[in-house]
């Protein structure tokens, strides 16, 4: 069977229930909906309420979404797909790893997991939609080593 089903802007309740029964990850791509100028965002709230786990992705490609920013995707999922900020953050991290079959290696901060992390200038993930379009990344860690650091200008 399938590990995930993607896009899901027009999935029926029956389809959502089948995904829930089979444990298929609902992978939402709100950047594609935005990029194509459509208004029919996937109803992530309904999917969660009907028992699906939800992952988020950019769907970065030259035809239907050139968005590479996961903070923007998290914000869109919160604003237009009905996910709480914490549900959207989980969709971009843990559930994203599960959708790729990588949940035993990455997607969370556990001993022995691959330490690919971003350090953001925010008090909590709840600030992600507030800073939509702003780059708040302080440092990038790849496999446990800081590979890039940034200076963020002070806000007036």
C-alpha positions as YAML, in Angstrom:
chain: A
units: angstrom
residues:
- id: 1
  name: UNK
  ca: [0.00, 0.00, 0.00]
- id: 2
  name: UNK
  ca: [0.85, 3.66, -0.15]
- id: 3
  name: UNK
  ca: [2.88, 5.43, 2.55]
- id: 4
  name: UNK
  ca: [1.50, 8.86, 1.64]
- id: 5
  name: UNK
  ca: [-0.98, 10.64, -0.60]
- id: 6
  name: UNK
  ca: [-0.10, 14.16, -1.76]
- id: 7
  name: UNK
  ca: [-1.87, 17.45, -2.62]
- id: 8
  name: UNK
  ca: [-5.38, 16.37, -1.49]
- id: 9
  name: UNK
  ca: [-7.14, 19.64, -2.36]
- id: 10
  name: UNK
  ca: [-10.22, 17.74, -3.60]
- id: 11
  name: UNK
  ca: [-10.21, 14.54, -1.53]
- id: 12
  name: UNK
  ca: [-13.61, 13.23, -0.40]
- id: 13
  name: UNK
  ca: [-14.57, 12.28, 3.15]
- id: 14
  name: UNK
  ca: [-14.57, 8.66, 1.96]
- id: 15
  name: UNK
  ca: [-11.02, 9.10, 0.69]
- id: 16
  name: UNK
  ca: [-9.92, 10.66, 3.99]
- id: 17
  name: UNK
  ca: [-11.52, 7.80, 5.93]
- id: 18
  name: UNK
  ca: [-9.75, 5.22, 3.73]
- id: 19
  name: UNK
  ca: [-6.40, 6.98, 4.27]
- id: 20
  name: UNK
  ca: [-7.04, 7.00, 8.01]
- id: 21
  name: UNK
  ca: [-7.98, 3.28, 8.04]
- id: 22
  name: UNK
  ca: [-4.86, 2.31, 6.07]
- id: 23
  name: UNK
  ca: [-2.46, 4.63, 7.93]
- id: 24
  name: UNK
  ca: [-1.65, 6.63, 4.79]
- id: 25
  name: UNK
  ca: [0.06, 9.95, 5.54]
- id: 26
  name: UNK
  ca: [-1.83, 12.96, 4.15]
- id: 27
  name: UNK
  ca: [0.90, 15.17, 2.66]
- id: 28
  name: UNK
  ca: [-0.30, 18.73, 2.12]
- id: 29
  name: UNK
  ca: [1.41, 21.06, -0.36]
- id: 30
  name: UNK
  ca: [-0.10, 24.49, 0.34]
- id: 31
  name: UNK
  ca: [2.69, 26.26, -1.55]
- id: 32
  name: UNK
  ca: [1.45, 24.72, -4.79]
- id: 33
  name: UNK
  ca: [-2.07, 26.01, -4.15]
- id: 34
  name: UNK
  ca: [-0.66, 29.50, -3.49]
- id: 35
  name: UNK
  ca: [1.76, 29.46, -6.43]
- id: 36
  name: UNK
  ca: [-0.98, 28.40, -8.87]
- id: 37
  name: UNK
  ca: [-3.36, 31.05, -7.53]
- id: 38
  name: UNK
  ca: [-5.99, 28.51, -6.49]
- id: 39
  name: UNK
  ca: [-8.29, 28.94, -3.51]
- id: 40
  name: UNK
  ca: [-8.97, 25.31, -2.73]
- id: 41
  name: UNK
  ca: [-6.42, 24.58, -0.01]
- id: 42
  name: UNK
  ca: [-6.44, 21.03, 1.36]
- id: 43
  name: UNK
  ca: [-8.63, 20.74, 4.47]
- id: 44
  name: UNK
  ca: [-5.99, 19.53, 6.88]
- id: 45
  name: UNK
  ca: [-8.25, 20.18, 9.87]
- id: 46
  name: UNK
  ca: [-10.84, 17.72, 8.53]
- id: 47
  name: UNK
  ca: [-8.13, 15.16, 7.79]
- id: 48
  name: UNK
  ca: [-6.78, 15.34, 11.34]
- id: 49
  name: UNK
  ca: [-10.29, 15.27, 12.82]
- id: 50
  name: UNK
  ca: [-11.07, 12.13, 10.77]
- id: 51
  name: UNK
  ca: [-7.93, 10.38, 12.04]
- id: 52
  name: UNK
  ca: [-5.24, 11.09, 9.44]
- id: 53
  name: UNK
  ca: [-1.72, 12.12, 10.22]
- id: 54
  name: UNK
  ca: [-0.67, 15.16, 8.17]
- id: 55
  name: UNK
  ca: [2.75, 15.95, 6.71]
- id: 56
  name: UNK
  ca: [3.79, 19.15, 4.93]
- id: 57
  name: UNK
  ca: [6.12, 19.66, 1.98]
- id: 58
  name: UNK
  ca: [7.06, 22.38, -0.51]
- id: 59
  name: UNK
  ca: [6.54, 20.40, -3.75]
- id: 60
  name: UNK
  ca: [9.45, 22.48, -5.08]
- id: 61
  name: UNK
  ca: [9.52, 22.15, -8.87]
- id: 62
  name: UNK
  ca: [9.74, 24.48, -11.89]
- id: 63
  name: UNK
  ca: [6.11, 24.04, -12.97]
- id: 64
  name: UNK
  ca: [3.77, 24.44, -10.02]
- id: 65
  name: UNK
  ca: [5.76, 25.66, -7.01]
- id: 66
  name: UNK
  ca: [9.13, 27.34, -6.75]
- id: 67
  name: UNK
  ca: [8.65, 27.87, -3.00]
- id: 68
  name: UNK
  ca: [11.55, 26.41, -1.00]
- id: 69
  name: UNK
  ca: [10.70, 27.88, 2.42]
- id: 70
  name: UNK
  ca: [9.33, 25.42, 4.98]
- id: 71
  name: UNK
  ca: [8.51, 28.27, 7.41]
- id: 72
  name: UNK
  ca: [6.27, 29.69, 4.66]
- id: 73
  name: UNK
  ca: [4.67, 26.25, 4.15]
- id: 74
  name: UNK
  ca: [4.06, 25.97, 7.92]
- id: 75
  name: UNK
  ca: [2.46, 29.43, 7.88]
- id: 76
  name: UNK
  ca: [0.22, 28.59, 4.90]
- id: 77
  name: UNK
  ca: [-0.89, 25.33, 6.54]
- id: 78
  name: UNK
  ca: [-1.79, 27.26, 9.67]
- id: 79
  name: UNK
  ca: [-3.58, 30.08, 7.84]
- id: 80
  name: UNK
  ca: [-5.36, 28.17, 5.07]
- id: 81
  name: UNK
  ca: [-5.39, 24.42, 5.82]
- id: 82
  name: UNK
  ca: [-6.77, 24.62, 9.36]
- id: 83
  name: UNK
  ca: [-3.75, 23.23, 11.21]
- id: 84
  name: UNK
  ca: [-2.64, 24.63, 14.55]
- id: 85
  name: UNK
  ca: [0.91, 25.94, 14.49]
- id: 86
  name: UNK
  ca: [2.12, 22.93, 16.48]
- id: 87
  name: UNK
  ca: [0.31, 20.53, 14.10]
- id: 88
  name: UNK
  ca: [1.92, 22.30, 11.14]
- id: 89
  name: UNK
  ca: [5.37, 22.15, 12.77]
- id: 90
  name: UNK
  ca: [4.90, 18.42, 13.45]
- id: 91
  name: UNK
  ca: [3.80, 18.00, 9.82]
- id: 92
  name: UNK
  ca: [7.01, 19.66, 8.63]
- id: 93
  name: UNK
  ca: [9.27, 17.62, 10.90]
- id: 94
  name: UNK
  ca: [8.21, 14.29, 12.42]
- id: 95
  name: UNK
  ca: [5.36, 13.51, 10.03]
- id: 96
  name: UNK
  ca: [7.46, 14.66, 7.07]
- id: 97
  name: UNK
  ca: [10.09, 12.10, 8.05]
- id: 98
  name: UNK
  ca: [7.38, 9.43, 8.44]
- id: 99
  name: UNK
  ca: [6.02, 10.23, 4.96]
- id: 100
  name: UNK
  ca: [9.48, 9.44, 3.60]
- id: 101
  name: UNK
  ca: [9.95, 6.33, 5.73]
- id: 102
  name: UNK
  ca: [12.77, 8.03, 7.68]
- id: 103
  name: UNK
  ca: [11.18, 8.32, 11.13]
- id: 104
  name: UNK
  ca: [13.75, 5.96, 12.66]
- id: 105
  name: UNK
  ca: [16.60, 8.30, 11.62]
- id: 106
  name: UNK
  ca: [15.35, 11.89, 11.57]
- id: 107
  name: UNK
  ca: [12.40, 14.20, 12.12]
- id: 108
  name: UNK
  ca: [12.81, 14.57, 15.89]
- id: 109
  name: UNK
  ca: [15.48, 15.27, 18.47]
- id: 110
  name: UNK
  ca: [16.32, 11.84, 19.88]
- id: 111
  name: UNK
  ca: [19.64, 10.28, 20.85]
- id: 112
  name: UNK
  ca: [21.09, 8.52, 17.81]
- id: 113
  name: UNK
  ca: [19.02, 10.47, 15.28]
- id: 114
  name: UNK
  ca: [20.62, 12.53, 12.52]
- id: 115
  name: UNK
  ca: [21.03, 16.04, 13.96]
- id: 116
  name: UNK
  ca: [19.93, 18.19, 11.02]
- id: 117
  name: UNK
  ca: [18.54, 21.22, 12.84]
- id: 118
  name: UNK
  ca: [17.70, 24.88, 12.33]
- id: 119
  name: UNK
  ca: [18.13, 27.37, 15.16]
- id: 120
  name: UNK
  ca: [15.68, 30.26, 14.81]
- id: 121
  name: UNK
  ca: [15.47, 33.67, 16.42]
- id: 122
  name: UNK
  ca: [12.05, 33.02, 17.96]
- id: 123
  name: UNK
  ca: [10.76, 32.29, 21.43]
- id: 124
  name: UNK
  ca: [8.64, 29.38, 20.19]
- id: 125
  name: UNK
  ca: [7.30, 27.76, 17.03]
- id: 126
  name: UNK
  ca: [4.10, 29.75, 17.64]
- id: 127
  name: UNK
  ca: [5.92, 32.77, 16.12]
- id: 128
  name: UNK
  ca: [6.46, 31.14, 12.71]
- id: 129
  name: UNK
  ca: [3.34, 32.64, 11.02]
- id: 130
  name: UNK
  ca: [4.05, 36.03, 12.61]
- id: 131
  name: UNK
  ca: [7.42, 36.18, 10.83]
- id: 132
  name: UNK
  ca: [6.07, 34.84, 7.51]
- id: 133
  name: UNK
  ca: [8.38, 35.98, 4.72]
- id: 134
  name: UNK
  ca: [11.19, 36.89, 7.14]
- id: 135
  name: UNK
  ca: [14.34, 34.84, 7.51]
- id: 136
  name: UNK
  ca: [14.74, 34.11, 11.23]
- id: 137
  name: UNK
  ca: [17.35, 31.34, 10.94]
- id: 138
  name: UNK
  ca: [20.38, 31.88, 13.19]
- id: 139
  name: UNK
  ca: [22.28, 28.67, 12.46]
- id: 140
  name: UNK
  ca: [22.10, 25.50, 10.40]
- id: 141
  name: UNK
  ca: [23.29, 22.21, 11.88]
- id: 142
  name: UNK
  ca: [24.00, 19.28, 9.56]
- id: 143
  name: UNK
  ca: [24.77, 15.89, 11.11]
- id: 144
  name: UNK
  ca: [25.52, 17.51, 14.47]
- id: 145
  name: UNK
  ca: [27.85, 20.26, 13.22]
- id: 146
  name: UNK
  ca: [27.04, 23.95, 12.69]
- id: 147
  name: UNK
  ca: [27.65, 24.54, 8.98]
- id: 148
  name: UNK
  ca: [26.26, 28.07, 8.62]
- id: 149
  name: UNK
  ca: [25.45, 30.99, 10.92]
- id: 150
  name: UNK
  ca: [23.59, 34.19, 10.11]
- id: 151
  name: UNK
  ca: [23.18, 37.61, 11.67]
- id: 152
  name: UNK
  ca: [19.60, 38.80, 11.82]
- id: 153
  name: UNK
  ca: [19.10, 42.58, 11.78]
- id: 154
  name: UNK
  ca: [17.38, 43.99, 14.86]
- id: 155
  name: UNK
  ca: [13.71, 44.90, 14.39]
- id: 156
  name: UNK
  ca: [12.60, 48.43, 15.29]
...
